[in-house]
Amino acid sequence: MSQTYTAVIQQSAGWWIGWVQEIRGINCQERTKQELLDSLT
């Protein structure tokens, strides 16, 4: 059985930031969108 989570990503001041809505405290900040996606998975 797999879980589905919602990742919210946005670009701000040259950085990509993101978090997982369903899990408190899961957030990342990276220079590129791909690095952010890799960090969140």
trRosetta pair geometry for C-beta under 8 A, 3 or more apart (Angstrom, degrees):
i j d omega theta_ij theta_ji phi_ij phi_ji
5 20 5.1 -9 167 -157 130 113
5 21 7.4 168 -177 46 79 76
5 22 5.2 -122 -133 33 86 125
5 23 7.0 -18 -136 -7 133 107
6 20 6.9 128 74 -158 51 60
6 21 4.4 -11 78 27 109 121
6 22 6.3 110 30 -20 85 97
7 18 5.7 19 178 178 97 122
7 19 7.3 173 -150 88 61 27
7 20 5.6 -36 -96 -95 67 67
7 21 7.8 -152 -88 -7 18 82
7 37 7.8 99 134 -120 161 68
7 40 5.2 79 -126 161 137 152
8 18 6.1 173 87 -149 51 71
8 19 5.6 -9 54 57 97 76
8 20 7.9 169 14 -95 76 18
8 21 6.0 83 -20 -54 111 97
9 16 6.3 1 -171 -177 105 100
9 17 7.2 165 -149 88 58 42
9 18 3.9 -19 -99 -94 76 114
9 33 7.0 85 163 -141 143 89
9 36 6.0 116 -132 130 123 140
9 37 7.5 -21 -82 -72 155 78
9 40 7.9 -105 -74 -24 110 158
10 16 7.5 169 89 -151 29 60
10 17 6.0 -19 65 62 76 86
10 18 7.3 149 16 -81 57 66
11 14 7.7 18 -179 -101 96 4
11 15 7.1 166 -154 85 61 38
11 16 5.5 -36 -98 -97 72 66
11 17 7.7 145 -108 17 23 73
11 33 7.6 -51 -74 -75 106 97
12 15 5.9 -26 70 64 71 86
12 17 5.8 -16 25 8 114 120
14 31 7.7 -20 149 -142 85 70
15 29 5.4 5 170 -171 131 98
15 30 7.1 145 -165 74 82 27
15 31 6.6 -63 -120 -103 66 40
16 29 7.2 158 83 -154 50 50
16 30 5.2 -23 64 68 101 79
16 31 7.1 26 16 112 93 10
16 32 6.5 -11 3 126 134 15
16 33 5.0 165 -101 -89 158 53
16 35 7.3 140 55 66 129 89
16 36 4.1 -103 114 -37 125 146
17 27 7.1 5 -176 -178 90 102
17 28 7.1 174 -150 90 50 53
17 29 4.9 -12 -102 -103 81 80
17 36 7.4 -139 -95 -126 8 136
18 27 6.8 178 96 -150 42 64
18 28 5.5 -7 61 56 86 92
18 36 5.1 110 6 175 127 119
18 37 7.9 58 18 -75 168 48
18 39 7.9 141 60 78 117 109
18 40 5.6 -53 108 -65 132 139
19 26 5.9 127 -159 96 72 69
19 27 3.9 -23 -94 -99 99 85
19 28 7.4 170 -79 16 52 65
20 23 4.7 13 98 41 120 99
20 26 4.1 -8 33 92 109 132
20 27 7.8 -139 14 -71 65 51
20 40 6.6 151 -55 -158 98 104
23 26 4.4 40 96 -1 110 130
26 40 7.5 93 159 -135 108 80
28 36 5.7 153 105 -143 120 74
28 39 4.2 142 -146 116 158 136
28 40 5.7 -128 14 -64 140 81
29 36 7.6 -24 -147 -105 17 102
30 33 7.9 149 87 -89 114 12
30 35 3.7 -161 172 105 143 110
30 36 4.2 -159 39 -65 122 71
30 39 5.9 176 -47 -5 132 140
31 35 6.1 39 51 40 71 149
32 35 4.5 95 60 6 86 103
32 36 7.0 -149 96 -6 47 86
33 36 5.6 -56 -153 35 34 114
33 37 6.4 33 153 -18 67 105
34 37 5.7 -53 -146 37 33 110
34 38 6.3 35 154 -19 65 106
35 38 5.6 -54 -147 37 32 113
35 39 6.3 33 153 -21 64 107
36 39 5.7 -57 -150 35 31 112
36 40 6.4 22 157 -15 65 109
37 40 5.9 -59 -144 39 30 107
37 41 6.4 18 161 -14 65 112
38 41 6.3 -66 -146 38 27 103
